[in-house]
Amino acid sequence: MHARGGLLRRKLSICHPVLYYLLSREVDSNWASIVSVASGSALAATAPDKKSTGRAIDGKFTQGDRANLAITTRIGRRFILSTDISRFYHSIYTHSIPWALHTKPVAKANHTFALLGNKLDFLVRQGQDGQTVGIPIGPDVSLVLAELIMHRCDTALTDKLPNIKGHRFIDDYELSFKSRTEAEEAFHLLEICLSEYELALNPKKTKVSELPTPLESAWARELKTFQFRTSKRSQAADLEAFFSLAFELHRNSPGEPVLQFAIARLRSVRVDKGNWELFQRLILLCVTPEPATLPYALEQIISRVNAGYVPLMQEIQDILNNLIETHAPLRHSSEVANSLWGCLALKLRVQDQAADLVSSCEDSCVALLALDCQSKGLVSKPLRTGLWETQMCAEGLYDEQWLLAYEANVKGWLPSIGGADHVRADPNFGYLKANGVHFYEETRASPVQGGRVPSPALPSKFVQASYQSV
């Protein structure tokens, strides 16, 4: 479970590489047919686009383009309708993929694999134990599938309202109108369009606002424009004032990522070495009450450790162990994983109680990070690995804990059940192992070697590979 701030959490999973490869291959082989349906909407800011760098597929515009798009689409209008879809990725009905690709009448009349949409529907379901509700959050292919459906919804809406202006980022709409009546009519029409694909608008995030309205939230604007002086005494005062402001804005804007934004805002601040201890303590004040800030806090501290600053080792170690002890029993995997990554990155120890609690976590990312800590001598007592060792078999490679079943074998951290190499014996995973493919990158837990701080906590992206025997 990924912490999003406050009590909000998002369920994440890592796609099975064999099944995800098959789905990706199908999308790539039929890209021209798919993109002809998934692109072209005048509203879609996130129409899928193949990239030569970074992600293989990403949206046409980034979140940073929101303000510029709003400036363009609000001109000449008096009201805006803002809304999004309830639990969008989690609520997508997989059978709506062929509906979107071929139209509903065609898809309902033909359930064979002669239709590409039926193949995509089947492969998505195969990757999630046959479930027909929900698609994975995060993978590039999920953006493509989501845009397939949303393009159809956009088209249905613009057919009914040809003069509509606005933009859509994934499932997040901003539509502009000359009157409130038009905005309210568009809301009802959008509801109808979405219902054709088993989707529903989020009533808590739906509103009609009279223009002009701010292009960004007030709290982001205040934090973004805060100025820091450079002298030691003045900078210390500014840091205290900045965090006081951030804490107040956080309290007044529940559910918003205020503290994450505030800590990230400090990337460009050159901290006087005389204020380094104060800087760390102020950042660490955010972590326990708002654990979603931990990756940002670690980034700020480690980037300066790379530049020669000395961290508050004992304080950070205590905080990370306390987070593990608090969140491991609640199955809050992101807090535990980020804490373990912090221990690896700063070479801090996982204490006895934390080690015992981590040993009971049924999460591949947590298990691998903990095993890495143990391999580097950072655990104060041996981990109890019995729970994880049950996954070290052929069946484990095709279960929820496939990542642990594969990676702990490749790294030599856990033995195979029965003594035989269960990974080498499997035609798919054996091929990966023979070609040196791994998903957990140990060097990403050594950021103090210099350079840009790696993204914390989770194993690295899937390595592109060709599979045999699939």
N, C-alpha and C positions, 0 to 999 in steps of 0.2 A: 504494500500500500504506500503510495507516494503522498507525502505531506504537501498540502497546497497553502497552508496558513490557517490559523485558528483551528476549528474542528473539522475543516474540510479535508477530504482525502480522495485520491483517485487510484483505482485499481489498475495496476500495470502488469504486463506479463511479457516474456521474451518468446518470440515466435520460434517454433521448431524449425531448424535450418533446412531439413529435407523438404518438408511440406511448404515452407516459405519459398524455397528455391523453385519448386514446381509452379507455385502461383506467380512468382516474379517472371519466370520464363514464359508463361502464358501471356502475361501482360506485355512483355517486351516483344514477343513474336507477333503480337496483334496490335502493336502500338498505334499504327495509323488508323485502324478501325475504332480504337478506344478513344483516342484524342479527338477524333472528329465529333464525338458525342460529348466528351468531358470538357471541351473548350468552346469558346465562342460566345458565351453569355456576356452581355454588356455589364452585368452586375458582379461577375465573379472576379474578385481580386486575387483569388488563390487558384485560378485555373492551372492545372499541372503543366510543368515545363521541364524538359530534360536539361540538366546542367552539366557543364564540363568540369566544374570544380565543386567541392563540398558535397552536398547531397546529390544522389543520382537524379532525383525528381523533387522539385520544390514548387511552391506557388509563384505565380507571376509577380506578385508584389509581396513585400515583407510587412510585418507589423509596424515598422517604422514609417511606412508610407501612408498610414491611416489619416494623419492630419492633412497631407497634401490632397488625398482623394476627397476628403470631406470639404476642403476649400473649393474644389471644383464642382462637386455635386450639390452643394448647398446654395450656390449662386442662383438668385431669382426665386427662392423658395421661402416659405414661412414656417413650415413644421417639418419635423423629422420623426419617423417611426424607428425606434431602436428595439431590437429583439434578437433572441437566439433560440436554438433548439434544445429542449430538455435532454441532457445526457446523450449528446448526439452520437458519438461513436459507439457507445454502449447500447443504443437503442436501434441502430440500423438493422433492418430485417434483411438477411442475406438474400432471400428470394427477390428482393427489390432490385438487386443488381441486374439480373436479366430483364426485369421490367424496364429499367432505365436504358439499357443498351439496345433493346429490341422493341420496346413498347410493351405494355401489359398484355394486350390481346394476343400478340404473337408469342410471347413467353408462356402464357397460360395454355396456349394450344400446342406447344411443343416443349416437352420436358427432356428431350434427348441432348446429348453432347454435341449434336450438330450445331447448336447455338452456343457461341462463345460465352454468353452470359451464364449459361447453365454450368459450364466448366468452372468459371470463376466462383460462382456460388458454391459449388461442390468443394473446391479446393480451400476456400475460406472456412467452410464447415469442418473439413477434415483437420484443419489446424486448431480447432477448438472443440474437440470431442463431439462433433456433430451438431453443436448448438446453432440455431438459426437466428438468434438475436445477438447483435453486437459484432463489431470488427475490431482488430487490435488498434490501440492508440500508438501513434509514433512512426510505424514503418512507412516508407515512401509509397508503397502500393496502396496503403489505406487511404492516403490522400487522393489517389487516382479513383478509387472506388467511391469515396465520398463525393468527389466532384462529379462523377457520372450521375449520381442521384440528384445532387443539388443543381446541376445544370438543367435537368428536366424540370425541377421546381421553378427555377429562375425563368425558364422559357414559358412555362404555363402562366406565370405571373405577368410577364411582360406582354404576352399575347392579350391578356385581359386589360392591362394598363400600359399601352404602348408609349406613353409619355413619362413613365416613371424614371426617376434618377436615383442614384445611390450606389452602394457597393456592398459586397458580401465577403467576409474573411471566414472561410470554412463554413461555419453555421451561424455566424454573427452578422446580422443585417443592420445597415443604416440606410433608410430610404427617405427621400425628401419630397415634399409636396407643397402645393400652393395654399391648401386649406386643411384644417383639422379633419373635416369630413372625408377628404380624399385619403388622408393617413389612416383613419379608422376603417375605411372601406378596404384599403390595401391589407390591413391586418387580417380581416376576415377572409379575403381572397387567398392570402398566403397560407392561412390555416387549412383551407380547402386543398390547395396545391400539395402541401406537405402530407396531408392525411392520405393522399393517393399512394404514398410510399411509407405509410405506417409511422410517420414522424409527427411530433407535436411541438408547438412553441412553449417556451418557458415563461409562465405568467409573472414570475418574480423579476424577470429581466426585460419585460415588455413595457414600453411607455411611449407616449406621444409628447414631444417637447416643442415649445415655440422657440423659433430662432430669434436672435442669435444665442447660441450656447457655446461654452468653452470647447476648444478643440482637443484639450486634454484635461485630466482631472486636476483639481486645485492642489491636491497634496503632491502630485508629481511635479507640478510647476514650481511650487515652493521649494522642494528639495533640489530640483534641477538648477535653480538660479541662486542657491545659497553660495556665498563667497567665503573662501578661506584665506586668511592672511598667512604670511610666510615666517614671521618671527616666532620664536618659541612660545613666548607668553601669549601673544595674540592668537596664535594657532590653537593653543590649548583652550582658550576661552571660546574660540569658534567651534572646536570639536564638541565641547560640552553643550553649547547652544544648539548645534546641529542635531545632536542626539535627543536633546530635550524636545526640540521641534518634531523630530521623527516619532518619538514616543507619543506625543500629543496627537499627531496626525493619525497614528496607528489606532489609538483609542477612539478617535472620532470617525474612523473609516473601517469598521469591522468587515472582515472578509477580503479586504484589499491587500495587495502585496507591498504594503508601505515600507516595512522594515527591510525586505529583500531589496527593494529599489534604493533605499537609503544607503545600505552597505555597498551595493554595486556602484553607487554614485561616487564613492571614495576611491575608485580605481585611479582617477587622474590626480589625486591629492598627493603631493610630495611631503611625507611626514617627517618633521624634524625629529632627529634621533632622541632628543630630550623629551619628546611627546609619545614615543613609541609604546611605552608601558600604558599610558593613559589611553592611547588609540586602541590597543588590544582589549583593555578592560571594558571600554565603551561598546565595542563590537560584541564582546562575549556576554554583555548584559542582555543582548537580544536572543541568544541561542536557547536558553532553557525555557523561557516563556513562549518562544516562537521557533520551534525546531526547524521549520522550513527555511530559516535563515542560515543554517549551519553550512551548507555548501558555499554560500557567499562569504561567510566569515572565514572559513578555511582558505578560500581563494585570496582574500585580502592579507591574511597573515602569511601564507606561504609565499606569495609573490614578493613580500618584503624580506622573508627569510632568504629567498634566492639572492636578494641584493645585499645580504650581510647582516641583517637585523637578527637579534636573538629572541626567540619566542618565550612566553611565560609557560614553560613546559609543565610545571606541576599543576597550575590552574587549568590549563587546557586538558591535561590528562584526566583530572578530576571531573571536569564537565563532560568529556566524552564517555567516561565510564558511567557517570550518573545517567546520561541519556540512554545508554545501553540497558542499564538496570531498570529504567522507567519504561522504556518502549518495547523491549524484547517480549515481556509477558503479554503485551497488547497486540503483538504481531504487526507492529509498525516497522516494516522492513526498511523503509528509506532512512529513518532516523538511525537505526542500528547499522545499516550499511555505510552511511556517511560517517558515522562515528568510528567504525573500524578503518575506513579509508584514512581518516584523520590520524589515527594511531600509526598506520603504515607510513604515511607521508612524513610525519614528524618524529617517527621512531619512538612512540609512546607505548606504555605497557597496558595491556588489557588485564585488569585485576581479577582476583578469584571469582567474586560474585558475578561479574560481567561475563567471564569465561563460561561459567556454569549455565547462565541464562542463554548465551549465544548458542551453546551446544544443543539447546532444545528448539532452535528456530528451523522451521521447515521452509527454507528459502535458499535457492541455489546461490544467489549473489552474496547473501550473508555468510553462507557456509564457506564459499571460496575465499572471501575476504578474511574470515577467521582462520582458515587453514593457511593462508598466506602469512598472516600475523604469526601463527605458530611456527611456520617454516623459517621465519626470520628472528625467532627467539623473543617475540614481543608479548607472549602470553605467560602470565605468572604461574599458571598451573596447566597441565595437559588438558586439552579439550576432550570432552566425551563424544567421540565420533560415531558411536553405535547407530544412532538414528540415520546419519548420512550414509553409513556403509551399506545400509539396506538398499540403496539406490545403485550400487556398483555391480550391475548385472545387465544382461542383454535387454530385459524388459525396461530397465530404467532409462535407456537411451530413447525410448519412445513414450515416456511418461512426462509429467509436469516438471520433474527434476532432471530432465535430459542434460541440462548444462552442467550440473554437478556430476552426473554419471560419466560424462565425457571428459570434462576439464580436470577433475580430480585424478582421473586416470592418466591423462597426458602429462600433468605436472608431477605425477608420482606421489600425490598426497594421501591417497586412500587405495587400499588393495581391492582387487576384484573378488567378488564372492566365488569361492571354490578354487581360486588360484589362477585360473585361466584368464587371459586378457580379453575381456568382453568387448572392448572397443575394437581391437584389431580383428576380431572374429566377425564383426558386422560389416557388410559390404559397403554401406554408405559412410558410417563414421570411421571405419577402418581406412577408407580412401582418404578422408580428411587427415587422420593422424599420420598416415604415411607421407602426406604432402606438407606436413608441418603446420597445419591450420590450427589456430587456437582462437578463443573468444575472450579469454581473460588475459589482459596484458599487464604483466607484473611491473614493467617499467613506468607505468602510469601512476604507480604508488611511490615514485622516487622523484618528485618535482624539484627537490632542492639541488638537483644537478644543474639547474639553470634553464633559461628559456621560459616559454609561456606555461603557465600552470595548467596541467591537464584537467579535463572535466572529472569531478570526483565521483566516487561511489560505485558506479556500475561497470561491469565488464565492457570492453571496447566493442565497437560496431562489428557486425558480422563481416568476416573476411569473404570477399567474393571468391567463389571456387566453382569448378565444374564437378558435378556429381556423376559417378558411375552407378549403375544398378539401381536407378530410381524409377 
